[in-house]
Amino acid sequence: MTTDQFNAADTSRIIEMAWEDRTPFEAIAASYGLSEAQVIALMRRQLKTSAFKRWRARVSGRVTKHQSKRPKDILRGYCSTQYKLRS
């Protein structure tokens, strides 16, 4: 799937997932079929240059962005407090 095939809502969600520290690239691949390289290309196109550079510096080498580098006891693709139900 190419990154041009997503609507605005999906593109926004992919960007959100890419910025999240504990959402691995594999979770984006499972949800949207994009490889890490495709996510990087999408971020480069969608973000301002300064924001893209901040994002790349943030995720480069970050253990939590790659499933294979994460501790084996973390099975979720997001922070445990990320999706709280509101009462």
PyMOL Python script that loads the backbone (N, CA, C, O; Angstrom):
from pymol import cmd

cmd.read_pdbstr("""\
ATOM      1  N   MET A   1       0.850  -1.177   0.000  1.00  0.00           N
ATOM      2  CA  MET A   1       0.000   0.000   0.000  1.00  0.00           C
ATOM      3  C   MET A   1       0.893   1.236   0.000  1.00  0.00           C
ATOM      4  O   MET A   1       1.899   1.286   0.707  1.00  0.00           O
ATOM      5  N   THR A   2       0.519   2.222  -0.791  1.00  0.00           N
ATOM      6  CA  THR A   2       1.299   3.456  -0.813  1.00  0.00           C
ATOM      7  C   THR A   2       0.705   4.454   0.159  1.00  0.00           C
ATOM      8  O   THR A   2      -0.469   4.368   0.518  1.00  0.00           O
ATOM      9  N   THR A   3       1.521   5.397   0.579  1.00  0.00           N
ATOM     10  CA  THR A   3       1.072   6.371   1.571  1.00  0.00           C
ATOM     11  C   THR A   3       0.079   7.367   0.988  1.00  0.00           C
ATOM     12  O   THR A   3      -0.580   8.080   1.745  1.00  0.00           O
ATOM     13  N   ASP A   4      -0.049   7.436  -0.330  1.00  0.00           N
ATOM     14  CA  ASP A   4      -0.998   8.353  -0.964  1.00  0.00           C
ATOM     15  C   ASP A   4      -2.435   7.832  -0.904  1.00  0.00           C
ATOM     16  O   ASP A   4      -3.364   8.573  -1.225  1.00  0.00           O
ATOM     17  N   GLN A   5      -2.635   6.602  -0.508  1.00  0.00           N
ATOM     18  CA  GLN A   5      -3.958   5.990  -0.512  1.00  0.00           C
ATOM     19  C   GLN A   5      -4.739   6.207   0.773  1.00  0.00           C
ATOM     20  O   GLN A   5      -5.843   5.680   0.911  1.00  0.00           O
ATOM     21  N   PHE A   6      -4.206   6.957   1.703  1.00  0.00           N
ATOM     22  CA  PHE A   6      -4.868   7.154   2.983  1.00  0.00           C
ATOM     23  C   PHE A   6      -5.655   8.450   2.992  1.00  0.00           C
ATOM     24  O   PHE A   6      -5.240   9.453   2.413  1.00  0.00           O
ATOM     25  N   ASN A   7      -6.797   8.409   3.661  1.00  0.00           N
ATOM     26  CA  ASN A   7      -7.565   9.643   3.821  1.00  0.00           C
ATOM     27  C   ASN A   7      -6.929  10.466   4.936  1.00  0.00           C
ATOM     28  O   ASN A   7      -5.982  10.024   5.587  1.00  0.00           O
ATOM     29  N   ALA A   8      -7.462  11.670   5.149  1.00  0.00           N
ATOM     30  CA  ALA A   8      -6.872  12.586   6.138  1.00  0.00           C
ATOM     31  C   ALA A   8      -6.898  12.003   7.544  1.00  0.00           C
ATOM     32  O   ALA A   8      -5.943  12.185   8.299  1.00  0.00           O
ATOM     33  N   ALA A   9      -7.964  11.311   7.909  1.00  0.00           N
ATOM     34  CA  ALA A   9      -8.068  10.736   9.256  1.00  0.00           C
ATOM     35  C   ALA A   9      -7.021   9.638   9.462  1.00  0.00           C
ATOM     36  O   ALA A   9      -6.385   9.582  10.515  1.00  0.00           O
ATOM     37  N   ASP A  10      -6.838   8.764   8.462  1.00  0.00           N
ATOM     38  CA  ASP A  10      -5.839   7.704   8.577  1.00  0.00           C
ATOM     39  C   ASP A  10      -4.425   8.285   8.616  1.00  0.00           C
ATOM     40  O   ASP A  10      -3.590   7.839   9.403  1.00  0.00           O
ATOM     41  N   THR A  11      -4.162   9.269   7.775  1.00  0.00           N
ATOM     42  CA  THR A  11      -2.854   9.912   7.768  1.00  0.00           C
ATOM     43  C   THR A  11      -2.564  10.541   9.129  1.00  0.00           C
ATOM     44  O   THR A  11      -1.453  10.428   9.648  1.00  0.00           O
ATOM     45  N   SER A  12      -3.560  11.198   9.698  1.00  0.00           N
ATOM     46  CA  SER A  12      -3.402  11.810  11.016  1.00  0.00           C
ATOM     47  C   SER A  12      -3.104  10.751  12.071  1.00  0.00           C
ATOM     48  O   SER A  12      -2.253  10.968  12.935  1.00  0.00           O
ATOM     49  N   ARG A  13      -3.787   9.611  12.016  1.00  0.00           N
ATOM     50  CA  ARG A  13      -3.568   8.540  12.992  1.00  0.00           C
ATOM     51  C   ARG A  13      -2.183   7.923  12.832  1.00  0.00           C
ATOM     52  O   ARG A  13      -1.533   7.595  13.825  1.00  0.00           O
ATOM     53  N   ILE A  14      -1.730   7.764  11.603  1.00  0.00           N
ATOM     54  CA  ILE A  14      -0.389   7.212  11.374  1.00  0.00           C
ATOM     55  C   ILE A  14       0.661   8.154  11.969  1.00  0.00           C
ATOM     56  O   ILE A  14       1.607   7.705  12.616  1.00  0.00           O
ATOM     57  N   ILE A  15       0.491   9.457  11.748  1.00  0.00           N
ATOM     58  CA  ILE A  15       1.415  10.443  12.306  1.00  0.00           C
ATOM     59  C   ILE A  15       1.381  10.388  13.830  1.00  0.00           C
ATOM     60  O   ILE A  15       2.425  10.437  14.481  1.00  0.00           O
ATOM     61  N   GLU A  16       0.196  10.288  14.388  1.00  0.00           N
ATOM     62  CA  GLU A  16       0.062  10.194  15.848  1.00  0.00           C
ATOM     63  C   GLU A  16       0.784   8.959  16.383  1.00  0.00           C
ATOM     64  O   GLU A  16       1.517   9.036  17.369  1.00  0.00           O
ATOM     65  N   MET A  17       0.568   7.815  15.720  1.00  0.00           N
ATOM     66  CA  MET A  17       1.225   6.582  16.155  1.00  0.00           C
ATOM     67  C   MET A  17       2.748   6.688  16.033  1.00  0.00           C
ATOM     68  O   MET A  17       3.481   6.183  16.883  1.00  0.00           O
ATOM     69  N   ALA A  18       3.211   7.341  14.982  1.00  0.00           N
ATOM     70  CA  ALA A  18       4.653   7.494  14.779  1.00  0.00           C
ATOM     71  C   ALA A  18       5.273   8.358  15.871  1.00  0.00           C
ATOM     72  O   ALA A  18       6.411   8.115  16.273  1.00  0.00           O
ATOM     73  N   TRP A  19       4.549   9.361  16.356  1.00  0.00           N
ATOM     74  CA  TRP A  19       5.059  10.229  17.423  1.00  0.00           C
ATOM     75  C   TRP A  19       5.020   9.543  18.787  1.00  0.00           C
ATOM     76  O   TRP A  19       5.809   9.887  19.667  1.00  0.00           O
ATOM     77  N   GLU A  20       4.128   8.591  18.977  1.00  0.00           N
ATOM     78  CA  GLU A  20       3.998   7.923  20.276  1.00  0.00           C
ATOM     79  C   GLU A  20       5.249   7.097  20.568  1.00  0.00           C
ATOM     80  O   GLU A  20       5.669   6.288  19.741  1.00  0.00           O
ATOM     81  N   ASP A  21       5.829   7.296  21.716  1.00  0.00           N
ATOM     82  CA  ASP A  21       7.071   6.607  22.074  1.00  0.00           C
ATOM     83  C   ASP A  21       6.906   5.101  22.146  1.00  0.00           C
ATOM     84  O   ASP A  21       7.807   4.368  21.739  1.00  0.00           O
ATOM     85  N   ARG A  22       5.799   4.627  22.645  1.00  0.00           N
ATOM     86  CA  ARG A  22       5.651   3.195  22.886  1.00  0.00           C
ATOM     87  C   ARG A  22       4.893   2.460  21.787  1.00  0.00           C
ATOM     88  O   ARG A  22       4.555   1.289  21.954  1.00  0.00           O
ATOM     89  N   THR A  23       4.625   3.115  20.684  1.00  0.00           N
ATOM     90  CA  THR A  23       3.978   2.448  19.556  1.00  0.00           C
ATOM     91  C   THR A  23       5.059   2.049  18.560  1.00  0.00           C
ATOM     92  O   THR A  23       5.638   2.915  17.904  1.00  0.00           O
ATOM     93  N   PRO A  24       5.343   0.745  18.435  1.00  0.00           N
ATOM     94  CA  PRO A  24       6.415   0.317  17.531  1.00  0.00           C
ATOM     95  C   PRO A  24       5.993   0.441  16.059  1.00  0.00           C
ATOM     96  O   PRO A  24       4.804   0.463  15.739  1.00  0.00           O
ATOM     97  N   PHE A  25       6.975   0.521  15.193  1.00  0.00           N
ATOM     98  CA  PHE A  25       6.697   0.582  13.764  1.00  0.00           C
ATOM     99  C   PHE A  25       5.918  -0.657  13.299  1.00  0.00           C
ATOM    100  O   PHE A  25       5.151  -0.591  12.339  1.00  0.00           O
ATOM    101  N   GLU A  26       6.121  -1.770  13.980  1.00  0.00           N
ATOM    102  CA  GLU A  26       5.398  -2.990  13.619  1.00  0.00           C
ATOM    103  C   GLU A  26       3.893  -2.837  13.842  1.00  0.00           C
ATOM    104  O   GLU A  26       3.102  -3.431  13.110  1.00  0.00           O
ATOM    105  N   ALA A  27       3.489  -2.053  14.838  1.00  0.00           N
ATOM    106  CA  ALA A  27       2.065  -1.811  15.078  1.00  0.00           C
ATOM    107  C   ALA A  27       1.469  -0.987  13.939  1.00  0.00           C
ATOM    108  O   ALA A  27       0.329  -1.212  13.535  1.00  0.00           O
ATOM    109  N   ILE A  28       2.240  -0.038  13.426  1.00  0.00           N
ATOM    110  CA  ILE A  28       1.782   0.755  12.281  1.00  0.00           C
ATOM    111  C   ILE A  28       1.681  -0.148  11.057  1.00  0.00           C
ATOM    112  O   ILE A  28       0.731  -0.045  10.281  1.00  0.00           O
ATOM    113  N   ALA A  29       2.657  -1.028  10.886  1.00  0.00           N
ATOM    114  CA  ALA A  29       2.629  -1.966   9.766  1.00  0.00           C
ATOM    115  C   ALA A  29       1.418  -2.887   9.845  1.00  0.00           C
ATOM    116  O   ALA A  29       0.773  -3.160   8.833  1.00  0.00           O
ATOM    117  N   ALA A  30       1.110  -3.364  11.043  1.00  0.00           N
ATOM    118  CA  ALA A  30      -0.036  -4.260  11.218  1.00  0.00           C
ATOM    119  C   ALA A  30      -1.358  -3.535  10.958  1.00  0.00           C
ATOM    120  O   ALA A  30      -2.287  -4.116  10.398  1.00  0.00           O
ATOM    121  N   SER A  31      -1.439  -2.277  11.360  1.00  0.00           N
ATOM    122  CA  SER A  31      -2.682  -1.524  11.214  1.00  0.00           C
ATOM    123  C   SER A  31      -2.861  -0.936   9.819  1.00  0.00           C
ATOM    124  O   SER A  31      -3.978  -0.893   9.305  1.00  0.00           O
ATOM    125  N   TYR A  32      -1.775  -0.485   9.206  1.00  0.00           N
ATOM    126  CA  TYR A  32      -1.883   0.259   7.948  1.00  0.00           C
ATOM    127  C   TYR A  32      -1.044  -0.304   6.802  1.00  0.00           C
ATOM    128  O   TYR A  32      -1.111   0.200   5.681  1.00  0.00           O
ATOM    129  N   GLY A  33      -0.261  -1.336   7.073  1.00  0.00           N
ATOM    130  CA  GLY A  33       0.516  -1.970   6.010  1.00  0.00           C
ATOM    131  C   GLY A  33       1.720  -1.165   5.553  1.00  0.00           C
ATOM    132  O   GLY A  33       2.206  -1.368   4.440  1.00  0.00           O
ATOM    133  N   LEU A  34       2.214  -0.254   6.387  1.00  0.00           N
ATOM    134  CA  LEU A  34       3.358   0.571   6.018  1.00  0.00           C
ATOM    135  C   LEU A  34       4.629   0.081   6.706  1.00  0.00           C
ATOM    136  O   LEU A  34       4.638  -0.202   7.904  1.00  0.00           O
ATOM    137  N   SER A  35       5.687  -0.010   5.931  1.00  0.00           N
ATOM    138  CA  SER A  35       6.984  -0.358   6.508  1.00  0.00           C
ATOM    139  C   SER A  35       7.549   0.859   7.228  1.00  0.00           C
ATOM    140  O   SER A  35       7.015   1.961   7.107  1.00  0.00           O
ATOM    141  N   GLU A  36       8.621   0.660   7.973  1.00  0.00           N
ATOM    142  CA  GLU A  36       9.264   1.776   8.665  1.00  0.00           C
ATOM    143  C   GLU A  36       9.702   2.842   7.660  1.00  0.00           C
ATOM    144  O   GLU A  36       9.524   4.036   7.901  1.00  0.00           O
ATOM    145  N   ALA A  37      10.274   2.412   6.538  1.00  0.00           N
ATOM    146  CA  ALA A  37      10.720   3.360   5.513  1.00  0.00           C
ATOM    147  C   ALA A  37       9.547   4.165   4.942  1.00  0.00           C
ATOM    148  O   ALA A  37       9.689   5.356   4.662  1.00  0.00           O
ATOM    149  N   GLN A  38       8.400   3.523   4.773  1.00  0.00           N
ATOM    150  CA  GLN A  38       7.223   4.223   4.267  1.00  0.00           C
ATOM    151  C   GLN A  38       6.689   5.224   5.296  1.00  0.00           C
ATOM    152  O   GLN A  38       6.226   6.305   4.930  1.00  0.00           O
ATOM    153  N   VAL A  39       6.753   4.869   6.568  1.00  0.00           N
ATOM    154  CA  VAL A  39       6.328   5.795   7.625  1.00  0.00           C
ATOM    155  C   VAL A  39       7.251   7.011   7.627  1.00  0.00           C
ATOM    156  O   VAL A  39       6.788   8.146   7.748  1.00  0.00           O
ATOM    157  N   ILE A  40       8.545   6.776   7.495  1.00  0.00           N
ATOM    158  CA  ILE A  40       9.503   7.876   7.452  1.00  0.00           C
ATOM    159  C   ILE A  40       9.208   8.785   6.255  1.00  0.00           C
ATOM    160  O   ILE A  40       9.239  10.008   6.386  1.00  0.00           O
ATOM    161  N   ALA A  41       8.926   8.201   5.103  1.00  0.00           N
ATOM    162  CA  ALA A  41       8.607   8.993   3.909  1.00  0.00           C
ATOM    163  C   ALA A  41       7.332   9.804   4.113  1.00  0.00           C
ATOM    164  O   ALA A  41       7.266  10.972   3.729  1.00  0.00           O
ATOM    165  N   LEU A  42       6.318   9.184   4.720  1.00  0.00           N
ATOM    166  CA  LEU A  42       5.066   9.894   5.000  1.00  0.00           C
ATOM    167  C   LEU A  42       5.318  11.060   5.947  1.00  0.00           C
ATOM    168  O   LEU A  42       4.816  12.161   5.723  1.00  0.00           O
ATOM    169  N   MET A  43       6.090  10.827   6.999  1.00  0.00           N
ATOM    170  CA  MET A  43       6.388  11.880   7.966  1.00  0.00           C
ATOM    171  C   MET A  43       7.175  13.009   7.290  1.00  0.00           C
ATOM    172  O   MET A  43       6.935  14.183   7.570  1.00  0.00           O
ATOM    173  N   ARG A  44       8.092  12.666   6.420  1.00  0.00           N
ATOM    174  CA  ARG A  44       8.885  13.684   5.725  1.00  0.00           C
ATOM    175  C   ARG A  44       7.981  14.580   4.873  1.00  0.00           C
ATOM    176  O   ARG A  44       8.179  15.794   4.814  1.00  0.00           O
ATOM    177  N   ARG A  45       6.987  13.970   4.213  1.00  0.00           N
ATOM    178  CA  ARG A  45       6.061  14.737   3.362  1.00  0.00           C
ATOM    179  C   ARG A  45       5.057  15.555   4.158  1.00  0.00           C
ATOM    180  O   ARG A  45       4.716  16.670   3.764  1.00  0.00           O
ATOM    181  N   GLN A  46       4.580  15.015   5.277  1.00  0.00           N
ATOM    182  CA  GLN A  46       3.484  15.629   6.003  1.00  0.00           C
ATOM    183  C   GLN A  46       3.908  16.676   7.029  1.00  0.00           C
ATOM    184  O   GLN A  46       3.142  17.593   7.326  1.00  0.00           O
ATOM    185  N   LEU A  47       5.121  16.550   7.574  1.00  0.00           N
ATOM    186  CA  LEU A  47       5.568  17.459   8.624  1.00  0.00           C
ATOM    187  C   LEU A  47       6.426  18.574   8.050  1.00  0.00           C
ATOM    188  O   LEU A  47       7.015  18.434   6.978  1.00  0.00           O
ATOM    189  N   LYS A  48       6.490  19.679   8.774  1.00  0.00           N
ATOM    190  CA  LYS A  48       7.446  20.727   8.435  1.00  0.00           C
ATOM    191  C   LYS A  48       8.840  20.151   8.653  1.00  0.00           C
ATOM    192  O   LYS A  48       9.015  19.209   9.426  1.00  0.00           O
ATOM    193  N   THR A  49       9.813  20.709   7.981  1.00  0.00           N
ATOM    194  CA  THR A  49      11.182  20.202   8.062  1.00  0.00           C
ATOM    195  C   THR A  49      11.686  20.139   9.500  1.00  0.00           C
ATOM    196  O   THR A  49      12.290  19.144   9.900  1.00  0.00           O
ATOM    197  N   SER A  50      11.447  21.182  10.274  1.00  0.00           N
ATOM    198  CA  SER A  50      11.932  21.202  11.657  1.00  0.00           C
ATOM    199  C   SER A  50      11.250  20.126  12.505  1.00  0.00           C
ATOM    200  O   SER A  50      11.893  19.491  13.342  1.00  0.00           O
ATOM    201  N   ALA A  51       9.953  19.923  12.289  1.00  0.00           N
ATOM    202  CA  ALA A  51       9.225  18.892  13.033  1.00  0.00           C
ATOM    203  C   ALA A  51       9.706  17.504  12.632  1.00  0.00           C
ATOM    204  O   ALA A  51       9.842  16.626  13.484  1.00  0.00           O
ATOM    205  N   PHE A  52       9.964  17.302  11.352  1.00  0.00           N
ATOM    206  CA  PHE A  52      10.465  16.006  10.892  1.00  0.00           C
ATOM    207  C   PHE A  52      11.821  15.714  11.522  1.00  0.00           C
ATOM    208  O   PHE A  52      12.061  14.597  11.981  1.00  0.00           O
ATOM    209  N   LYS A  53      12.705  16.698  11.549  1.00  0.00           N
ATOM    210  CA  LYS A  53      14.028  16.500  12.145  1.00  0.00           C
ATOM    211  C   LYS A  53      13.922  16.179  13.633  1.00  0.00           C
ATOM    212  O   LYS A  53      14.669  15.341  14.138  1.00  0.00           O
ATOM    213  N   ARG A  54      12.998  16.839  14.342  1.00  0.00           N
ATOM    214  CA  ARG A  54      12.778  16.543  15.773  1.00  0.00           C
ATOM    215  C   ARG A  54      12.274  15.119  15.947  1.00  0.00           C
ATOM    216  O   ARG A  54      12.718  14.397  16.840  1.00  0.00           O
ATOM    217  N   TRP A  55      11.338  14.719  15.082  1.00  0.00           N
ATOM    218  CA  TRP A  55      10.777  13.366  15.173  1.00  0.00           C
ATOM    219  C   TRP A  55      11.855  12.320  14.904  1.00  0.00           C
ATOM    220  O   TRP A  55      11.964  11.340  15.640  1.00  0.00           O
ATOM    221  N   ARG A  56      12.652  12.522  13.854  1.00  0.00           N
ATOM    222  CA  ARG A  56      13.703  11.550  13.526  1.00  0.00           C
ATOM    223  C   ARG A  56      14.714  11.445  14.659  1.00  0.00           C
ATOM    224  O   ARG A  56      15.146  10.344  15.000  1.00  0.00           O
ATOM    225  N   ALA A  57      15.096  12.565  15.243  1.00  0.00           N
ATOM    226  CA  ALA A  57      16.035  12.538  16.365  1.00  0.00           C
ATOM    227  C   ALA A  57      15.417  11.789  17.547  1.00  0.00           C
ATOM    228  O   ALA A  57      16.115  11.084  18.275  1.00  0.00           O
ATOM    229  N   ARG A  58      14.120  11.943  17.728  1.00  0.00           N
ATOM    230  CA  ARG A  58      13.426  11.309  18.844  1.00  0.00           C
ATOM    231  C   ARG A  58      13.337   9.792  18.676  1.00  0.00           C
ATOM    232  O   ARG A  58      13.565   9.051  19.633  1.00  0.00           O
ATOM    233  N   VAL A  59      13.009   9.324  17.470  1.00  0.00           N
ATOM    234  CA  VAL A  59      12.783   7.884  17.284  1.00  0.00           C
ATOM    235  C   VAL A  59      14.035   7.106  16.891  1.00  0.00           C
ATOM    236  O   VAL A  59      14.062   5.882  17.018  1.00  0.00           O
ATOM    237  N   SER A  60      15.055   7.785  16.423  1.00  0.00           N
ATOM    238  CA  SER A  60      16.276   7.083  16.016  1.00  0.00           C
ATOM    239  C   SER A  60      16.916   6.409  17.221  1.00  0.00           C
ATOM    240  O   SER A  60      17.273   7.064  18.200  1.00  0.00           O
ATOM    241  N   GLY A  61      17.053   5.111  17.135  1.00  0.00           N
ATOM    242  CA  GLY A  61      17.666   4.353  18.212  1.00  0.00           C
ATOM    243  C   GLY A  61      16.774   4.105  19.415  1.00  0.00           C
ATOM    244  O   GLY A  61      17.214   3.487  20.385  1.00  0.00           O
ATOM    245  N   ARG A  62      15.545   4.565  19.378  1.00  0.00           N
ATOM    246  CA  ARG A  62      14.627   4.378  20.509  1.00  0.00           C
ATOM    247  C   ARG A  62      14.189   2.917  20.550  1.00  0.00           C
ATOM    248  O   ARG A  62      13.595   2.415  19.596  1.00  0.00           O
ATOM    249  N   VAL A  63      14.477   2.253  21.630  1.00  0.00           N
ATOM    250  CA  VAL A  63      14.180   0.830  21.782  1.00  0.00           C
ATOM    251  C   VAL A  63      12.687   0.549  21.643  1.00  0.00           C
ATOM    252  O   VAL A  63      12.305  -0.472  21.071  1.00  0.00           O
ATOM    253  N   THR A  64      11.856   1.419  22.146  1.00  0.00           N
ATOM    254  CA  THR A  64      10.417   1.154  22.155  1.00  0.00           C
ATOM    255  C   THR A  64       9.769   1.268  20.785  1.00  0.00           C
ATOM    256  O   THR A  64       8.616   0.865  20.632  1.00  0.00           O
ATOM    257  N   LYS A  65      10.464   1.803  19.774  1.00  0.00           N
ATOM    258  CA  LYS A  65       9.889   1.937  18.440  1.00  0.00           C
ATOM    259  C   LYS A  65      10.099   0.694  17.588  1.00  0.00           C
ATOM    260  O   LYS A  65       9.622   0.637  16.455  1.00  0.00           O
ATOM    261  N   HIS A  66      10.808  -0.306  18.116  1.00  0.00           N
ATOM    262  CA  HIS A  66      11.058  -1.535  17.370  1.00  0.00           C
ATOM    263  C   HIS A  66      10.713  -2.730  18.249  1.00  0.00           C
ATOM    264  O   HIS A  66      11.307  -2.927  19.309  1.00  0.00           O
ATOM    265  N   GLN A  67       9.767  -3.510  17.806  1.00  0.00           N
ATOM    266  CA  GLN A  67       9.275  -4.659  18.570  1.00  0.00           C
ATOM    267  C   GLN A  67      10.411  -5.597  18.969  1.00  0.00           C
ATOM    268  O   GLN A  67      10.437  -6.090  20.096  1.00  0.00           O
ATOM    269  N   SER A  68      11.348  -5.847  18.058  1.00  0.00           N
ATOM    270  CA  SER A  68      12.423  -6.801  18.337  1.00  0.00           C
ATOM    271  C   SER A  68      13.397  -6.308  19.411  1.00  0.00           C
ATOM    272  O   SER A  68      14.096  -7.116  20.023  1.00  0.00           O
ATOM    273  N   LYS A  69      13.452  -4.996  19.646  1.00  0.00           N
ATOM    274  CA  LYS A  69      14.366  -4.437  20.643  1.00  0.00           C
ATOM    275  C   LYS A  69      13.708  -4.205  21.995  1.00  0.00           C
ATOM    276  O   LYS A  69      14.383  -3.851  22.962  1.00  0.00           O
ATOM    277  N   ARG A  70      12.398  -4.402  22.067  1.00  0.00           N
ATOM    278  CA  ARG A  70      11.672  -4.140  23.307  1.00  0.00           C
ATOM    279  C   ARG A  70      11.838  -5.291  24.288  1.00  0.00           C
ATOM    280  O   ARG A  70      12.081  -6.424  23.871  1.00  0.00           O
ATOM    281  N   PRO A  71      11.714  -5.027  25.561  1.00  0.00           N
ATOM    282  CA  PRO A  71      11.727  -6.117  26.539  1.00  0.00           C
ATOM    283  C   PRO A  71      10.590  -7.110  26.231  1.00  0.00           C
ATOM    284  O   PRO A  71       9.494  -6.704  25.844  1.00  0.00           O
ATOM    285  N   LYS A  72      10.856  -8.368  26.401  1.00  0.00           N
ATOM    286  CA  LYS A  72       9.887  -9.420  26.039  1.00  0.00           C
ATOM    287  C   LYS A  72       8.598  -9.359  26.855  1.00  0.00           C
ATOM    288  O   LYS A  72       7.576  -9.888  26.418  1.00  0.00           O
ATOM    289  N   ASP A  73       8.622  -8.722  28.038  1.00  0.00           N
ATOM    290  CA  ASP A  73       7.419  -8.676  28.868  1.00  0.00           C
ATOM    291  C   ASP A  73       6.440  -7.582  28.438  1.00  0.00           C
ATOM    292  O   ASP A  73       5.335  -7.505  28.975  1.00  0.00           O
ATOM    293  N   ILE A  74       6.824  -6.739  27.482  1.00  0.00           N
ATOM    294  CA  ILE A  74       5.904  -5.714  26.975  1.00  0.00           C
ATOM    295  C   ILE A  74       5.261  -6.245  25.709  1.00  0.00           C
ATOM    296  O   ILE A  74       5.914  -6.345  24.670  1.00  0.00           O
ATOM    297  N   LEU A  75       3.995  -6.582  25.789  1.00  0.00           N
ATOM    298  CA  LEU A  75       3.293  -7.187  24.666  1.00  0.00           C
ATOM    299  C   LEU A  75       2.373  -6.210  23.945  1.00  0.00           C
ATOM    300  O   LEU A  75       1.922  -6.494  22.835  1.00  0.00           O
ATOM    301  N   ARG A  76       2.086  -5.061  24.560  1.00  0.00           N
ATOM    302  CA  ARG A  76       1.166  -4.105  23.948  1.00  0.00           C
ATOM    303  C   ARG A  76       1.927  -3.167  23.010  1.00  0.00           C
ATOM    304  O   ARG A  76       3.150  -3.050  23.089  1.00  0.00           O
ATOM    305  N   GLY A  77       1.187  -2.503  22.125  1.00  0.00           N
ATOM    306  CA  GLY A  77       1.792  -1.578  21.186  1.00  0.00           C
ATOM    307  C   GLY A  77       1.614  -0.133  21.585  1.00  0.00           C
ATOM    308  O   GLY A  77       1.852   0.766  20.779  1.00  0.00           O
ATOM    309  N   TYR A  78       1.197   0.108  22.821  1.00  0.00           N
ATOM    310  CA  TYR A  78       0.969   1.470  23.284  1.00  0.00           C
ATOM    311  C   TYR A  78       1.131   1.511  24.789  1.00  0.00           C
ATOM    312  O   TYR A  78       1.175   0.469  25.443  1.00  0.00           O
ATOM    313  N   CYS A  79       1.220   2.695  25.331  1.00  0.00           N
ATOM    314  CA  CYS A  79       1.362   2.870  26.774  1.00  0.00           C
ATOM    315  C   CYS A  79       0.106   2.363  27.478  1.00  0.00           C
ATOM    316  O   CYS A  79      -1.005   2.575  26.993  1.00  0.00           O
ATOM    317  N   SER A  80       0.272   1.706  28.597  1.00  0.00           N
ATOM    318  CA  SER A  80      -0.879   1.136  29.316  1.00  0.00           C
ATOM    319  C   SER A  80      -1.857   2.196  29.795  1.00  0.00           C
ATOM    320  O   SER A  80      -3.017   1.882  30.061  1.00  0.00           O
ATOM    321  N   THR A  81      -1.416   3.447  29.911  1.00  0.00           N
ATOM    322  CA  THR A  81      -2.324   4.510  30.364  1.00  0.00           C
ATOM    323  C   THR A  81      -2.857   5.358  29.207  1.00  0.00           C
ATOM    324  O   THR A  81      -3.557   6.346  29.428  1.00  0.00           O
ATOM    325  N   GLN A  82      -2.527   4.972  27.985  1.00  0.00           N
ATOM    326  CA  GLN A  82      -2.894   5.782  26.828  1.00  0.00           C
ATOM    327  C   GLN A  82      -4.389   5.786  26.557  1.00  0.00           C
ATOM    328  O   GLN A  82      -4.949   6.841  26.261  1.00  0.00           O
ATOM    329  N   TYR A  83      -5.036   4.667  26.645  1.00  0.00           N
ATOM    330  CA  TYR A  83      -6.443   4.563  26.288  1.00  0.00           C
ATOM    331  C   TYR A  83      -7.295   4.318  27.525  1.00  0.00           C
ATOM    332  O   TYR A  83      -7.754   3.198  27.753  1.00  0.00           O
ATOM    333  N   LYS A  84      -7.503   5.333  28.303  1.00  0.00           N
ATOM    334  CA  LYS A  84      -8.325   5.227  29.512  1.00  0.00           C
ATOM    335  C   LYS A  84      -9.770   5.533  29.166  1.00  0.00           C
ATOM    336  O   LYS A  84     -10.051   6.428  28.369  1.00  0.00           O
ATOM    337  N   LEU A  85     -10.655   4.809  29.747  1.00  0.00           N
ATOM    338  CA  LEU A  85     -12.080   5.080  29.571  1.00  0.00           C
ATOM    339  C   LEU A  85     -12.480   6.239  30.471  1.00  0.00           C
ATOM    340  O   LEU A  85     -12.081   6.323  31.633  1.00  0.00           O
ATOM    341  N   ARG A  86     -13.264   7.113  29.907  1.00  0.00           N
ATOM    342  CA  ARG A  86     -13.734   8.254  30.691  1.00  0.00           C
ATOM    343  C   ARG A  86     -15.076   7.904  31.327  1.00  0.00           C
ATOM    344  O   ARG A  86     -15.926   7.261  30.711  1.00  0.00           O
ATOM    345  N   SER A  87     -15.244   8.336  32.559  1.00  0.00           N
ATOM    346  CA  SER A  87     -16.501   8.024  33.228  1.00  0.00           C
ATOM    347  C   SER A  87     -17.383   9.251  33.332  1.00  0.00           C
ATOM    348  O   SER A  87     -18.487   9.173  33.870  1.00  0.00           O
TER     349      SER A  87
END
""", "prot")
cmd.dss("prot")
cmd.show_as("cartoon", "prot")
cmd.util.cbc("prot")
cmd.orient("prot")
